[in-house]
């Protein structure tokens, strides 16, 4: 063995010091071996829906995690690294503590801090735990907080509503968004990604609060921060008839998420959007708009 290479590696890692939060996260992301470089999260985590023909929604367990950035990041990392065999994983408390920013201690106190967050996740029925030697083995459960065993979401349009999922890209960690975004911004980021649409309307804060269980102030602050950081931008403007407007019309802006968070688009909507920009699609749009304008449709213009 080449001792010089070993010594160089250990020197770089500062053998008597713990590695950084970024290095710990990088290790966990590499351990996940996810070729798609994204974490799959069911929409039910953000907004759950009752079974049946009539769509009845309610806030998911995510709404009860908004007081702790660290707990949310711990949850996302657990989902990232749990193995497919039994959806379980075991690491030292110090590893989870550094990765999620819960504790950077190496004197044994990290265990109690991490345990408090794991206990909260257990209360929400998002994970189960069991002793694993001197460590704790964590098994992820279904994201809806039902306590049911975890299954891989199919994303099948014809399947259960609980099969619909969205993806959180690795760039969330690699580009330090986990650190730079506030909890309101993270909340709105996950909510908007869960919609899986190329563009969307931004509703009133009270409506978002009702649908997703977040406070109106969280909605407002989160949306403004995403705009300020160029992660949310005006996609297009639409003119609509409006009986409450003096002119009888109003402008509605549709918004879109910027890269790297623009990866959650419904397949049907993506295909429709792509088709709209083909020559045939543009011609159909022009014909449809022209038919509504008397000067272009050939109709007589009233005098």
N, C-alpha and C positions, 0 to 999 in steps of 0.2 A: 504494500500500500504506500502511496506517495504521501508522506506525512506533511510535506509542505502544502499540498493542496488542502488537506484536512485542516491544518492550522489557519490557513488563509480564510477558509469558509467560516470557521468558528470565530475568528477575529472580526469578520464582517458582521456576524450575528451578535457580537458582544456577549461572549459565552456566559458572563455572570449577570446578565440582564435579560428581562423578559422581552420578547419581540413586540413590535408595535401592533396597534389595532389594525392597521391596513394589512400588515403581513399575516395576521391571524385570519382576517377575512379572506385574503387571497388563498390561504391554505384550505379553508372550508369550501370555497367556491371550486377549487381544483379537485377537492375530494368528491364533490357532488357528481363530477363526470357528466354534466348535462351538456350534450352536444348543441342544444338549442340556445345555450347560455341565457336562460331565463327560468324563473320559478313560476310554476303553475299554481294559481290560487282560484278556488271556486268563487263565483260571483256571490254565492250565499254567505260568504264571510262578510261582505259589505252590505248586501241587501238580500234577504232570504225571501222565499215565496212559498205559499201553501200549495199542496198538490190540488189538482182539479182543473176544470175547464176555465173557470173564472180566475183571472190573475189577481191575487191578493198578496201584496208585499208587506214586509216589515223590516226594520233595521236588523242587520246581522250582528254577530258578536264584536265586530270591529268597533262599533260605536262605544263599547265599554273599555276600549283600550287607548282612548285619546289622551289620557293624562300622562302617558309614559312613552317617549320616543324609544327608550331602550327596550321596553317590553315588545313593542311592535317589531323592532328590528330583530330581536331574539326569535320571535315567532316566524318571521320571514326566513331567517337563517336555518331554523329547525326544518322548515319545509324544504329548504334547498338541499340539505345534506342527508336527510333520512333515506336509508337504502330501500330499494324496491322490494327486497325479500320479505321484510316484515314491517317496513316503514318506521324502523327504530334506529337510534344512534346513541353512542355513548362517548362523552369527552369529559375532561376535567372541568370543574367549575371555573378555573382560571381562564380556560380557553373560551368558554361562553361569555364570561365576564368581560374579557378584553374585546372580543368580537362585537358584542352588543353595546359596549361602552358602559356596562353596569359597574364593573370594578376592575381596577388595574393592580390590585394587591396580590402579592405572592407570599404572604405570611399566613395563609389559611383562612383569612376572613372573607375571601371572595365567595366561598361556599354558601354562607348565610345570605349574602346579598343576591346571589343568583337563585337560591332556593325560594326567596320571596317572590320573584318574578315567575318562576315555574309554578308556584302554588296558585298564583292568580290565573295563569293559563289553564291549570287543572280545574279551577273553579268555573271557568268559562267552558269547560269540557272540550278544549281544543287539543289537549295532550293527555297522556297518562305517563306515569313514571314508575320505576322500580329500581331497587339497589342493583348495582353492577360492580361488585368488588368495592373499591373505594370511590367509585364514580356512580353516577345516576344514569340509567338508560331511559331515554325519552322516546316515546312512540307518538307520532302525530295521529290525530283523529280527524273525522270529517269537519270541514271548516265551518259548518252551519251551527256548531255548538250543541248538536244533538247528543254527542258522546258516542255516536256510531263509529265503527271501525273505518279507517281511511280506505278509500278506493281511488284509483287513478281516474280523473274526470275524462269522459270521452269527447265532450264538446259536440256531441251529436245533436243536430238541430231537432231531430225527431224524438230524442230521448227525454229524460227527466230534466226539469229546469235546473236541478242540482248538478247536472253534467256540464253546464256552461261555466267556463273559466276565463280568466285573463292572465296575462303574463307580466311579471315584474322582471325587467332585464338586468343582467349582471352589472350594467353600467350604473345602476342605482348605487352600487357600492364602489365600483372601480372609478367613477367620476365624482365620488364623494358627495352625492346627493343625500345619502343617509345622514351626513353630518351637516350639510349646508342648508337643508330644508327644515323649516319649523314643522311642528306637528300639524297646524292648520293646513299648510301646503301639502304635507304628506297625505293628510286625510282627503283633500280634494283631488290629489293626483290619483289615489287608488279608486276613488269614486268615479272619476272621469274615465280611467282606464277600464273599469268594470263595465262601462256602457258599450264597449267594443264597437264604436262607430267612428267613421272617418271625420265626422264633424258633429257638433251638437249645440243646442241652445243652452245658454246659461240662465237657468230659472232663478226666481227670487230666492233669497236666502232662507226664508221661512218654508218654502216648498222643499228645498234640499234637506232642511232640518227635520221635516216631517217624514220624508222618504228614507233618510239614512241615519237618523238619530244623532246628528251633530248640531251644535248650537248655531244660530244665525251668524253670530260674530265669527265663529270658526270658518264658516263658509266664506264670508266676505274677506277675511284676512288671507285665507288660503288661496282664493282666486286671484287676489291682487298680487300676492307674492309670486304665483306661477306666471302671471303676466310680466311682472318686473324682471323675472329671470329668464324671460323669453322661452318658457316651456309651454305657454298657452298663447295662441295668436289668433287674430281675426282671420277666418278662413274664407268667408264670402258674406255678402250682404244680400238679403232678399226683400223685395217689396211685397207687401201684403195688404189686402183690404182690411180696413180698421174702422169700425163704426164709432170708436171713441176718439178718433182723430179729426181735427178740423178739416183736413184735406181728404179724409176718407181713406187714407193709406198711411202706412208706417214702415220703417226700415227695421228689419230684424237681422242681427249679426249672428252667424254661426261660427263657432270657435273650434279649434283643433289643437291637439297636443303635438308638440314638436319632438324631434328625435332627442333622446333615444326611447321616448315613451309613446311613440306613435305606432307601435307594433300590434296593438290590439284592435283589429278591424274585423268585423263580421265578414266571412267569405262572400256571402251573397251581396253585401253592400260594396265590398271591394270590387267585385266583378262588375256591378252596376256602375260604379264610379269610373272604372277603366273604360267601359263601353261608351259612357257619355262623352269621352274625349276622342273617340274614333271619328273619322270623317262622316260616317253614317250617323253617329250619335249627335254630332254637332248640327248636321243637316236637319235631323228630326226635331231637335230643340228649337232651331230657328223657325222651322215650319210651324211648330206649336205656338211659339210666341207671336209669329206674324199673323196667325189666324185670329188672334185676339185684338189686333190693331186694324181698324177700318181701312186706313190708307194702304195697308199692305195686303189685306185679305180681299180687296176688290169691292168691298161694300161701299155704298154711297155715303158720303160724308154729309151729315145734316147741316143745313144752312141756317 
